[in-house]
Amino acid sequence: LFFDHCLITCCWIFKFRIKSNGQIDQFKAHLIAYNFNEVFSLNFIKTFALVVCIQLVFLILAIITK
């Protein structure tokens, strides 16, 4: 991270659905960015958030393993 850039913090949100017999039916995890503290004319362009698409990760791993 560059010295003049701001970092956006994040947190994980976990959500799951339980069947009637007590087993977990579905489990989801979301990465949520928060603490938006940029000012439009001051540091709006220089704010950095590390976000990646899972398909991009799979593509990079596939290219590396070839």
Backbone as a printed PyTorch tensor [residue, N CA C, xyz], in Angstrom:
tensor([[[  0.8520,  -1.1820,   0.0000],
         [  0.0000,   0.0000,   0.0000],
         [  0.8930,   1.2390,   0.0000]],

        [[  0.5720,   2.1820,  -0.8360],
         [  1.3730,   3.3880,  -0.9380],
         [  1.1440,   4.2930,   0.2610]],

        [[  2.1000,   5.1530,   0.5450],
         [  2.0290,   5.9830,   1.7490],
         [  0.9040,   7.0080,   1.6910]],

        [[  0.4680,   7.4210,   0.5000],
         [ -0.5730,   8.4470,   0.4070],
         [ -1.9530,   7.8700,   0.0960]],

        [[ -2.1320,   6.5680,   0.2390],
         [ -3.4200,   5.9310,  -0.0110],
         [ -4.0840,   5.5530,   1.3040]],

        [[ -5.4090,   5.5010,   1.2890],
         [ -6.1840,   5.0900,   2.4630],
         [ -6.6680,   3.6620,   2.2570]],

        [[ -6.7720,   2.9240,   3.3190],
         [ -7.2100,   1.5390,   3.2640],
         [ -8.6480,   1.4360,   3.7560]],

        [[ -9.4980,   0.7080,   3.0340],
         [-10.8770,   0.4690,   3.4540],
         [-10.9000,  -0.8390,   4.2280]],

        [[-11.4430,  -0.8120,   5.4250],
         [-11.5310,  -2.0210,   6.2370],
         [-12.7370,  -2.8460,   5.8070]],

        [[-12.7680,  -4.1050,   6.2440],
         [-13.8430,  -4.9980,   5.8410],
         [-14.1480,  -5.9690,   6.9710]],

        [[-15.2480,  -6.6810,   6.8190],
         [-15.6070,  -7.7100,   7.7920],
         [-16.3330,  -8.8350,   7.0550]],

        [[-16.3390, -10.0050,   7.6610],
         [-17.0200, -11.1630,   7.0940],
         [-18.4110, -11.2840,   7.7110]],

        [[-19.4210, -11.5480,   6.8750],
         [-20.7870, -11.8020,   7.3240],
         [-21.1060, -13.2490,   6.9590]],

        [[-21.4680, -14.0490,   7.9500],
         [-21.7960, -15.4560,   7.7320],
         [-23.2960, -15.6510,   7.8840]],

        [[-23.8750, -16.3980,   6.9400],
         [-25.3000, -16.6560,   6.9700],
         [-25.5160, -18.1280,   6.6270]],

        [[-26.3650, -18.8120,   7.3840],
         [-26.6340, -20.2080,   7.0690],
         [-28.1030, -20.5190,   7.3130]],

        [[-28.5780, -21.5240,   6.5750],
         [-29.9670, -21.9610,   6.6800],
         [-29.9640, -23.3810,   7.2340]],

        [[-30.8250, -23.6350,   8.2080],
         [-30.8780, -24.9360,   8.8750],
         [-32.1540, -25.6650,   8.4590]],

        [[-32.0140, -26.9630,   8.1490],
         [-33.1660, -27.8010,   7.8260],
         [-33.9660, -28.0870,   9.0900]],

        [[-35.1150, -28.6930,   8.9210],
         [-35.9670, -29.0030,  10.0710],
         [-35.3560, -30.0800,  10.9670]],

        [[-34.4540, -30.9050,  10.4210],
         [-33.8150, -31.9410,  11.2340],
         [-32.5430, -31.4380,  11.9300]],

        [[-32.1910, -30.1630,  11.7620],
         [-31.0560, -29.5830,  12.4580],
         [-29.7710, -29.5220,  11.6540]],

        [[-29.7500, -30.0830,  10.4520],
         [-28.5540, -30.0320,   9.6150],
         [-28.4930, -28.7010,   8.8710]],

        [[-27.2760, -28.2980,   8.5500],
         [-27.0940, -27.0580,   7.7970],
         [-27.4200, -27.3240,   6.3350]],

        [[-28.3600, -26.5510,   5.7900],
         [-28.7930, -26.7110,   4.4100],
         [-27.9360, -25.8670,   3.4690]],

        [[-27.6710, -24.6310,   3.8540],
         [-26.9260, -23.7290,   2.9940],
         [-26.0690, -22.8250,   3.8660]],

        [[-24.8480, -22.5500,   3.4090],
         [-23.9190, -21.7160,   4.1550],
         [-23.3340, -20.6820,   3.2040]],

        [[-23.4250, -19.4060,   3.5690],
         [-22.8980, -18.3300,   2.7380],
         [-21.9750, -17.4550,   3.5690]],

        [[-20.9430, -16.9440,   2.9190],
         [-20.0290, -16.0010,   3.5530],
         [-19.8410, -14.8210,   2.6030]],

        [[-19.9850, -13.6180,   3.1290],
         [-19.8470, -12.4010,   2.3340],
         [-18.7860, -11.5140,   2.9650]],

        [[-17.9540, -10.9370,   2.1300],
         [-16.9600,  -9.9690,   2.5790],
         [-17.5290,  -8.5770,   2.3310]],

        [[-17.7580,  -7.8220,   3.3990],
         [-18.4060,  -6.5240,   3.3190],
         [-17.3770,  -5.4350,   3.6340]],

        [[-17.2910,  -4.4550,   2.7500],
         [-16.4130,  -3.3080,   2.9950],
         [-17.1850,  -2.2640,   3.7880]],

        [[-16.5400,  -1.6860,   4.7760],
         [-17.1750,  -0.6390,   5.5740],
         [-16.1360,   0.3960,   5.9720]],

        [[-16.5720,   1.3560,   6.7430],
         [-15.7200,   2.4600,   7.1740],
         [-15.2990,   3.3060,   5.9750]],

        [[-16.3020,   3.7450,   5.2170],
         [-16.0390,   4.6070,   4.0720],
         [-15.7410,   6.0080,   4.5810]],

        [[-14.4900,   6.3620,   4.6250],
         [-14.0980,   7.6470,   5.1840],
         [-13.4040,   8.5430,   4.1620]],

        [[-13.6080,   8.2740,   2.8700],
         [-12.9660,   9.1160,   1.8830],
         [-13.7770,  10.4010,   1.6790]],

        [[-13.1020,  11.4500,   1.3530],
         [-13.7160,  12.7310,   1.0290],
         [-13.5790,  12.9000,  -0.4740]],

        [[-14.6650,  13.3180,  -1.1580],
         [-14.7040,  13.2880,  -2.6120],
         [-13.5380,  14.0370,  -3.2470]],

        [[-13.2980,  15.2420,  -2.8720],
         [-12.2450,  16.0060,  -3.5390],
         [-10.8690,  15.8040,  -2.9110]],

        [[-10.8120,  15.1770,  -1.7440],
         [ -9.5400,  15.0500,  -1.0420],
         [ -8.8320,  13.7300,  -1.3540]],

        [[ -9.4540,  12.6000,  -1.0200],
         [ -8.7910,  11.3090,  -1.2280],
         [ -9.7280,  10.2790,  -1.8610]],

        [[-10.6250,  10.7360,  -2.7080],
         [-11.6040,   9.8440,  -3.3220],
         [-10.9410,   8.8670,  -4.2860]],

        [[ -9.9980,   9.2930,  -5.0630],
         [ -9.3370,   8.4570,  -6.0600],
         [ -8.2750,   7.5720,  -5.4160]],

        [[ -7.6780,   8.0120,  -4.3260],
         [ -6.5590,   7.2990,  -3.7280],
         [ -6.9650,   6.2800,  -2.6710]],

        [[ -8.2590,   6.0290,  -2.5030],
         [ -8.7120,   5.0340,  -1.5290],
         [ -8.6170,   3.6550,  -2.1590]],

        [[ -8.0660,   2.6940,  -1.4400],
         [ -7.7800,   1.3640,  -1.9710],
         [ -8.5850,   0.3180,  -1.2210]],

        [[ -9.2540,  -0.5550,  -1.9650],
         [ -9.9610,  -1.6830,  -1.3680],
         [ -9.5300,  -2.9440,  -2.1050]],

        [[ -9.0510,  -3.9220,  -1.3640],
         [ -8.6100,  -5.1660,  -1.9600],
         [ -9.8210,  -6.0820,  -2.1250]],

        [[-10.3410,  -6.1760,  -3.3470],
         [-11.5000,  -7.0040,  -3.6550],
         [-11.1320,  -7.8400,  -4.8690]],

        [[-11.4430,  -9.1160,  -4.8120],
         [-11.1010, -10.0030,  -5.9160],
         [-12.2910, -10.9090,  -6.2130]],

        [[-12.4870, -11.1990,  -7.4810],
         [-13.5470, -12.1060,  -7.9170],
         [-12.9970, -13.5360,  -7.8610]],

        [[-13.7910, -14.4830,  -7.3910],
         [-13.3200, -15.8600,  -7.2220],
         [-12.9720, -16.4920,  -8.5720]],

        [[-13.6540, -16.0900,  -9.6440],
         [-13.3250, -16.6160, -10.9650],
         [-11.9300, -16.1660, -11.3960]],

        [[-11.5340, -14.9600, -11.0100],
         [-10.1970, -14.4760, -11.3280],
         [ -9.1380, -15.2890, -10.5900]],

        [[ -9.4150, -15.6590,  -9.3550],
         [ -8.4860, -16.4990,  -8.5950],
         [ -8.3320, -17.8530,  -9.2740]],

        [[ -9.4460, -18.4570,  -9.6990],
         [ -9.3920, -19.7430, -10.3950],
         [ -8.6180, -19.6280, -11.7050]],

        [[ -8.8090, -18.5300, -12.4340],
         [ -8.1000, -18.3260, -13.6930],
         [ -6.5930, -18.2070, -13.4630]],

        [[ -6.2020, -17.4430, -12.4710],
         [ -4.7770, -17.2830, -12.1720],
         [ -4.1630, -18.6090, -11.7320]],

        [[ -4.8750, -19.3630, -10.9070],
         [ -4.3650, -20.6700, -10.4770],
         [ -4.2520, -21.6370, -11.6490]],

        [[ -5.1980, -21.5860, -12.5830],
         [ -5.1380, -22.4570, -13.7540],
         [ -3.9530, -22.1010, -14.6480]],

        [[ -3.6860, -20.8160, -14.7980],
         [ -2.5490, -20.3910, -15.6230],
         [ -1.2280, -20.7850, -14.9650]],

        [[ -1.1590, -20.6480, -13.6560],
         [  0.0780, -20.9810, -12.9440],
         [  0.3780, -22.4740, -13.0080]],

        [[ -0.6310, -23.3210, -12.9240],
         [ -0.4130, -24.7660, -12.8690],
         [ -0.1150, -25.3780, -14.2270]],

        [[ -0.2880, -24.6490, -15.3130],
         [  0.0080, -25.2070, -16.6380],
         [  1.4820, -25.2970, -16.8820]]])
